[in-house]
Amino acid sequence: MGNASASSIASRSRTSWSALTMLASPPVSRAFVIGVTGNIACGKTTVMNELRRLGASSIDADRVYHQLIEPESVLWKTLVDHFGEAIVDDNGQIDRRALGGIVFGDSGKLAELERLTHPAIRAELRRLMSRHGSGVVAVDAVKLIEGGMQQDCDSVWLVTCPADQQVSRLIARNGLSVEDAEQRVAAQSPTGPKLDIADVHIDNSGEIEHTLHQVRRAWEALGLDQIERRAGGSDPVSH
């Protein structure tokens, strides 16, 4: 989809009405939702930053997860009961590196973690999305499709890059060893099936300006600048 025409991008919007039809309809009580997804270290942040610059409000699923696992919260207790006290650091926080060491090398334990966390994350994301009555909202979620959230989005954008780039970015960004970075990349779900679901494919393997051009092109093809103007051009909100 990276080389799709503007008309094909617009036609693949998964909402029951196209973005352009919305412009001629009476005001609606919901925002146009873009689901931005892609495997770890593929460049979702770059895409989200550009969407915010264009006027979209944003919701970060990882930030939501952080809030849901605050010490002594329901989800915190669930994870500690399931995976043990070894995942708790000296400050009582979930040690995500320790938890990652348990789940990223074991597909069964990763599936258990997702089974325990996805429902709570999904519910909170939907609550936050419902607070936006107009304009454009971009939801950044690495497990958007795996967690069944694509049905809540009007357009799903998939960001990709080669695995070796993911590994290099994880080493530079997270300070991981080569072995740990490769393990985390290998634990991600295959990109192929997600390409079949995505409405927009953003190829982030090249120069950043090429990535940003793809974002702007998809934004324009979906008529999102007009939706933002119709919503009054309020300042973007981040969750």
C-alpha positions in Angstrom: 0.0 0.0 0.0 3.0 2.3 0.2 2.7 3.2 -3.4 -1.1 3.3 -3.5 -2.9 6.1 -5.3 -4.7 8.8 -3.3 -8.0 7.5 -4.5 -7.3 3.9 -3.4 -6.2 5.1 0.1 -9.4 7.0 0.5 -11.5 4.1 -0.7 -10.0 1.7 1.8 -11.1 3.7 4.9 -12.9 1.1 7.0 -15.6 3.5 8.3 -19.1 2.9 7.1 -18.9 6.3 5.4 -15.8 7.6 3.6 -13.9 10.5 5.0 -15.0 12.7 2.2 -18.7 11.8 2.6 -18.5 12.8 6.2 -17.8 16.4 5.0 -21.2 16.6 3.3 -23.1 15.0 6.2 -24.5 16.5 9.4 -22.0 16.8 12.2 -21.2 13.5 13.9 -20.5 12.9 17.5 -17.3 11.0 17.0 -13.8 11.7 15.7 -12.2 10.1 12.7 -9.9 7.5 14.3 -6.5 6.4 12.7 -5.0 3.3 14.2 -1.2 3.5 13.9 0.5 0.2 14.4 3.6 -1.8 13.5 6.1 -4.0 15.2 8.6 -2.8 17.7 11.0 -0.1 16.7 9.5 0.3 13.2 9.0 4.1 13.5 5.5 4.6 14.8 6.7 7.6 16.9 7.9 9.3 13.7 4.5 8.8 12.1 2.6 9.9 15.3 4.7 13.1 15.6 3.8 14.1 12.0 0.1 13.3 12.6 0.1 15.6 15.6 1.8 18.3 13.6 -0.9 18.0 11.0 -3.5 18.5 13.8 -4.5 15.1 15.1 -5.0 14.4 18.8 -3.2 11.3 20.0 -3.6 8.3 22.3 -0.6 6.2 23.2 -1.4 2.7 24.2 2.0 2.2 25.8 1.3 5.2 28.1 -2.1 3.7 28.9 -0.4 0.4 29.8 2.0 2.2 32.1 -0.9 3.9 33.9 -2.8 0.6 34.2 0.1 -1.2 35.9 0.8 1.4 38.6 1.7 -0.3 41.9 -1.2 -1.9 43.7 -3.5 -1.4 40.7 -5.8 -4.3 39.7 -3.6 -5.1 36.6 -0.4 -4.8 38.7 -1.7 -7.4 41.1 -2.8 -9.6 38.3 0.6 -9.6 36.7 2.5 -10.0 39.9 0.3 -12.9 40.9 0.8 -14.6 37.6 4.5 -13.9 36.9 5.9 -13.6 40.4 7.6 -11.0 42.6 10.7 -11.1 40.3 9.0 -8.7 38.0 8.7 -6.0 40.7 11.6 -3.5 41.2 12.8 -2.0 44.4 10.2 0.9 44.0 7.3 -1.4 43.6 7.0 -0.8 39.9 6.7 -3.5 37.3 10.2 -4.0 35.9 9.4 -4.2 32.3 12.8 -5.4 31.3 12.5 -8.3 33.8 9.0 -9.1 32.5 10.3 -8.9 28.9 13.0 -11.4 29.8 10.3 -13.8 30.8 7.9 -13.4 27.9 9.9 -12.5 24.8 11.8 -15.8 24.8 8.6 -17.9 25.4 5.7 -17.5 23.0 3.4 -19.2 25.5 4.2 -16.7 28.3 3.9 -13.8 25.8 0.4 -15.1 24.9 -0.4 -15.2 28.6 0.7 -11.6 29.1 -1.4 -10.4 26.2 -4.4 -12.4 27.5 -4.1 -10.7 30.9 -3.4 -7.1 29.6 -5.2 -6.7 26.3 -8.8 -6.5 27.7 -7.9 -3.7 30.2 -5.9 -1.8 27.6 -8.6 -2.1 25.0 -11.3 -0.9 27.4 -9.3 2.2 28.4 -8.4 3.0 24.8 -12.1 2.9 23.9 -12.9 5.2 26.8 -10.3 7.7 25.7 -11.4 7.5 22.1 -15.0 8.2 23.1 -14.0 11.5 24.7 -13.2 12.9 21.2 -16.4 14.1 19.6 -14.8 15.5 16.4 -11.6 16.0 14.5 -9.0 13.3 14.0 -7.6 11.0 16.7 -4.5 8.9 16.1 -4.1 5.8 18.3 -0.5 4.5 18.6 -0.7 0.8 19.5 1.9 -1.9 18.7 -0.7 -4.6 19.2 -3.7 -2.8 17.7 -4.6 -5.6 15.3 -3.6 -8.5 17.6 -5.8 -6.9 20.3 -8.8 -6.6 18.0 -8.8 -2.7 18.0 -8.8 -2.4 14.2 -12.6 -2.6 14.3 -12.6 0.6 16.4 -10.6 2.5 13.7 -11.7 4.3 10.6 -8.3 3.7 9.0 -5.5 1.4 10.0 -2.0 2.6 9.2 0.8 0.0 9.4 4.4 1.2 9.7 7.2 -1.2 8.6 10.9 -1.5 8.2 13.4 -4.4 7.9 14.2 -6.5 10.9 17.9 -5.4 11.0 16.8 -1.8 11.3 14.5 -2.8 14.2 17.4 -4.5 15.9 19.7 -1.5 15.4 17.1 1.0 16.7 16.3 -1.2 19.8 20.0 -1.3 20.7 20.4 2.5 20.3 17.1 3.4 21.9 16.7 0.9 24.7 20.3 0.0 25.4 19.6 -3.7 24.7 22.2 -6.3 23.8 22.2 -7.6 20.2 20.8 -10.9 21.6 18.0 -9.3 23.5 17.1 -7.0 20.6 16.9 -9.9 18.2 14.8 -11.9 20.6 12.3 -9.0 20.9 12.1 -8.6 17.2 11.6 -12.3 16.6 8.8 -12.4 19.2 6.7 -9.9 17.1 3.8 -11.2 15.0 4.4 -11.5 11.3 3.9 -8.4 9.2 2.4 -10.1 6.2 -1.1 -10.7 7.6 -1.2 -7.2 9.0 -0.5 -5.8 5.5 -3.7 -7.5 4.4 -5.6 -5.7 7.0 -4.0 -2.2 6.9 -5.6 0.6 4.9 -2.3 2.5 4.6 1.2 1.1 4.6 4.0 3.5 5.7 7.5 2.2 4.6 9.9 3.6 7.2 13.0 1.9 5.8 14.5 5.0 4.1 15.1 8.7 4.8 12.7 10.3 7.3 11.5 12.8 4.7 10.2 9.9 2.6 8.3 8.6 5.6 6.8 12.0 6.4 5.8 12.4 2.7 3.8 9.2 2.9 2.1 10.4 6.1 1.1 13.7 4.5 0.0 12.0 1.3 -2.3 9.6 3.2 -3.7 12.5 5.3 -4.5 14.5 2.2 -6.0 11.5 0.4 -8.4 10.9 3.3 -9.4 14.5 3.4 -8.4 14.7 7.0 -7.3 18.4 6.8 -10.9 19.2 6.0 -12.2 17.1 8.9 -9.9 19.0 11.2 -11.0 22.4 9.9 -14.6 21.3 10.3 -13.9 20.4 13.9 -12.7 23.9 14.6 -8.9 23.3 14.5 -8.7 22.8 18.3 -5.2 22.1 19.7 -4.3 18.5 19.6 -4.6 16.5 22.8 -2.4 13.7 23.9 -3.3 10.8 26.2 
